[in-house]
């Protein structure tokens, strides 16, 4: 089918809505997380679609893809979650924290980033401990039969990446002229 | 003592601007550590385990896939063609463009599952057209935001998927079917005040002279978009796909329309689309899993039961408690987004619903309706933020219009409360 001759014109309002705001200044480019995000969500769509097609063609289903999909889901959440912290996309109440005098805003931001950083540092340690336990127990995964620590070892790594991103946010706030 | 600390810490962290998920996780972690002073590692291994268990769930996959459907249809050019078809049907009478905006938003609700994505797609097309026709931008932004709020009621809906993860007794297909009629009622509840406001102020006069688009050609061009909900909802109804699979099929169908049929997208656009969808889903899923830590500490501190007992035996009666819950949720809906409200409050209020023997599917529809109202009630309203950014007006300027629309949707809410069959008839009829 050919494209309709009088395609609706993209108007200036549409343009205003689709151009994302520029990224904040960071030392390690966000492209790093962005590529992981794009590749994992793309892979999730392709794997699930392939599963549908294969099921209709051969009456079989790949149970093992479910295990891979769950792992990719975790990677997606934590990698895109890290860049979302830098781009300030996470859901938060901005009414009090981002309004009022600049000095208060800065103090609250430093406090909030500090608490978030502390939480992810603790989470990294706990996830590391969990991965170590799984390594010591030597369990294997139900569908594919690989050691479970192959999956769980990435959790502390990704959690540490989030913690580093938040440390970067905190550092930029602290270096701002007060 | 520890339960109080849990809630006070959570609220305090939220006020100083800590993201909702982190506030839930941090408060839950501290409460677990304080409750287990003598245990190995203060019982904190439960934190990493519930974080992992909260993410390692196959049903969660529906969230990124439906978010991706929204991002793709947002840019597929479907909205613009649906608008032409709708104008060909309604003409340019006073207030008719508002009907078109709400109608197209409801129809897109049958494709995508999130309000802000729908507000962006409809707003990008409608707000410019409505400005040229002489509608005030603040009015257009209000109408688009309110229309897009029906999106989380009309299936498919991300809100229902999250509710079903929290309440496994309510299946996704049953919730989807139950949202249909209340979603249409909510749309009608918006159209009536929108048209009345437009007629009262004589809006849209400039467009009267414009020619109507030809009906049959508009229908032909809109066919690809019109077929999308048939594929998604029909495929699920006929048992061809699970909800997640239906979303993935819609993803590839949307890419085909956008890249091959309408040619509004190129391969280069894939990167920003996938990135945006990935980040939006990560924001949702991170709150889902961190709320798991909070829920774990609530259940181990055994504080839900006494609260439930106190509320159920408070003498307010079934309707008093329901009225109180609605009031509470509408106030919270002004400050928090819908998914966070679900994650925080469903574990708390579900025991109350069960004590009164409320139907869990009906209750889910009710909660979603309240969340939908919150999506366009100022000051904090996700849909209104999107549409106001497109219309380039401050959120405050919409108040005089949007409150009428809020009133209209609250009437739909009242109908669903008084007549539970409005929600439950369709899932019963379909046999879910």
Boltz contact constraints between the chains, C-beta under 6 A:
constraints:
  - contact:
      token1: [A, 1]
      token2: [B, 261]
      max_distance: 6.0
  - contact:
      token1: [A, 3]
      token2: [B, 263]
      max_distance: 6.0
  - contact:
      token1: [A, 4]
      token2: [B, 221]
      max_distance: 6.0
  - contact:
      token1: [A, 8]
      token2: [B, 80]
      max_distance: 6.0
  - contact:
      token1: [A, 11]
      token2: [B, 128]
      max_distance: 6.0
  - contact:
      token1: [A, 13]
      token2: [B, 127]
      max_distance: 6.0
  - contact:
      token1: [A, 13]
      token2: [B, 128]
      max_distance: 6.0
  - contact:
      token1: [A, 13]
      token2: [B, 390]
      max_distance: 6.0
  - contact:
      token1: [A, 14]
      token2: [B, 124]
      max_distance: 6.0
  - contact:
      token1: [A, 17]
      token2: [B, 120]
      max_distance: 6.0
  - contact:
      token1: [A, 17]
      token2: [B, 124]
      max_distance: 6.0
  - contact:
      token1: [A, 17]
      token2: [B, 390]
      max_distance: 6.0
  - contact:
      token1: [A, 34]
      token2: [B, 275]
      max_distance: 6.0
  - contact:
      token1: [A, 37]
      token2: [B, 275]
      max_distance: 6.0
  - contact:
      token1: [A, 37]
      token2: [B, 278]
      max_distance: 6.0
  - contact:
      token1: [A, 38]
      token2: [B, 271]
      max_distance: 6.0
  - contact:
      token1: [A, 38]
      token2: [B, 274]
      max_distance: 6.0
  - contact:
      token1: [A, 38]
      token2: [B, 275]
      max_distance: 6.0
  - contact:
      token1: [A, 41]
      token2: [B, 64]
      max_distance: 6.0
  - contact:
      token1: [A, 41]
      token2: [B, 274]
      max_distance: 6.0
  - contact:
      token1: [A, 41]
      token2: [B, 278]
      max_distance: 6.0
  - contact:
      token1: [A, 42]
      token2: [B, 274]
      max_distance: 6.0
  - contact:
      token1: [A, 45]
      token2: [B, 248]
      max_distance: 6.0
  - contact:
      token1: [A, 45]
      token2: [B, 251]
      max_distance: 6.0
  - contact:
      token1: [A, 48]
      token2: [B, 248]
      max_distance: 6.0
  - contact:
      token1: [A, 49]
      token2: [B, 248]
      max_distance: 6.0
  - contact:
      token1: [A, 49]
      token2: [B, 252]
      max_distance: 6.0
  - contact:
      token1: [A, 52]
      token2: [B, 245]
      max_distance: 6.0
  - contact:
      token1: [A, 66]
      token2: [B, 58]
      max_distance: 6.0
  - contact:
      token1: [A, 69]
      token2: [B, 61]
      max_distance: 6.0
  - contact:
      token1: [A, 70]
      token2: [B, 56]
      max_distance: 6.0
  - contact:
      token1: [A, 70]
      token2: [B, 58]
      max_distance: 6.0
  - contact:
      token1: [A, 73]
      token2: [B, 60]
      max_distance: 6.0
  - contact:
      token1: [A, 73]
      token2: [B, 61]
      max_distance: 6.0
  - contact:
      token1: [A, 74]
      token2: [B, 55]
      max_distance: 6.0
  - contact:
      token1: [A, 76]
      token2: [B, 278]
      max_distance: 6.0
  - contact:
      token1: [A, 77]
      token2: [B, 55]
      max_distance: 6.0
  - contact:
      token1: [A, 77]
      token2: [B, 282]
      max_distance: 6.0
  - contact:
      token1: [A, 77]
      token2: [B, 285]
      max_distance: 6.0
  - contact:
      token1: [A, 77]
      token2: [B, 286]
      max_distance: 6.0
  - contact:
      token1: [A, 80]
      token2: [B, 278]
      max_distance: 6.0
  - contact:
      token1: [A, 80]
      token2: [B, 279]
      max_distance: 6.0
  - contact:
      token1: [A, 80]
      token2: [B, 282]
      max_distance: 6.0
  - contact:
      token1: [A, 81]
      token2: [B, 282]
      max_distance: 6.0
  - contact:
      token1: [A, 81]
      token2: [B, 286]
      max_distance: 6.0
  - contact:
      token1: [A, 84]
      token2: [B, 279]
      max_distance: 6.0
  - contact:
      token1: [A, 84]
      token2: [B, 282]
      max_distance: 6.0
  - contact:
      token1: [A, 84]
      token2: [B, 283]
      max_distance: 6.0
  - contact:
      token1: [A, 89]
      token2: [B, 279]
      max_distance: 6.0
  - contact:
      token1: [A, 89]
      token2: [B, 283]
      max_distance: 6.0
  - contact:
      token1: [A, 90]
      token2: [B, 19]
      max_distance: 6.0
  - contact:
      token1: [A, 90]
      token2: [B, 283]
      max_distance: 6.0
  - contact:
      token1: [A, 91]
      token2: [B, 20]
      max_distance: 6.0
  - contact:
      token1: [A, 91]
      token2: [B, 337]
      max_distance: 6.0
  - contact:
      token1: [A, 91]
      token2: [B, 340]
      max_distance: 6.0
  - contact:
      token1: [A, 92]
      token2: [B, 17]
      max_distance: 6.0
  - contact:
      token1: [A, 92]
      token2: [B, 19]
      max_distance: 6.0
  - contact:
      token1: [A, 93]
      token2: [B, 14]
      max_distance: 6.0
  - contact:
      token1: [A, 93]
      token2: [B, 335]
      max_distance: 6.0
  - contact:
      token1: [A, 96]
      token2: [B, 15]
      max_distance: 6.0
  - contact:
      token1: [A, 97]
      token2: [B, 16]
      max_distance: 6.0
  - contact:
      token1: [A, 97]
      token2: [B, 17]
      max_distance: 6.0
  - contact:
      token1: [A, 108]
      token2: [B, 16]
      max_distance: 6.0
  - contact:
      token1: [A, 108]
      token2: [B, 17]
      max_distance: 6.0
  - contact:
      token1: [A, 111]
      token2: [B, 16]
      max_distance: 6.0
  - contact:
      token1: [A, 112]
      token2: [B, 16]
      max_distance: 6.0
  - contact:
      token1: [A, 112]
      token2: [B, 17]
      max_distance: 6.0
  - contact:
      token1: [A, 112]
      token2: [B, 18]
      max_distance: 6.0
  - contact:
      token1: [A, 115]
      token2: [B, 18]
      max_distance: 6.0
  - contact:
      token1: [A, 116]
      token2: [B, 22]
      max_distance: 6.0
  - contact:
      token1: [A, 119]
      token2: [B, 22]
      max_distance: 6.0
  - contact:
      token1: [A, 119]
      token2: [B, 25]
      max_distance: 6.0
  - contact:
      token1: [A, 119]
      token2: [B, 26]
      max_distance: 6.0
  - contact:
      token1: [A, 126]
      token2: [B, 44]
      max_distance: 6.0
  - contact:
      token1: [A, 126]
      token2: [B, 47]
      max_distance: 6.0
  - contact:
      token1: [A, 126]
      token2: [B, 48]
      max_distance: 6.0
  - contact:
      token1: [A, 127]
      token2: [B, 48]
      max_distance: 6.0
  - contact:
      token1: [A, 130]
      token2: [B, 48]
      max_distance: 6.0
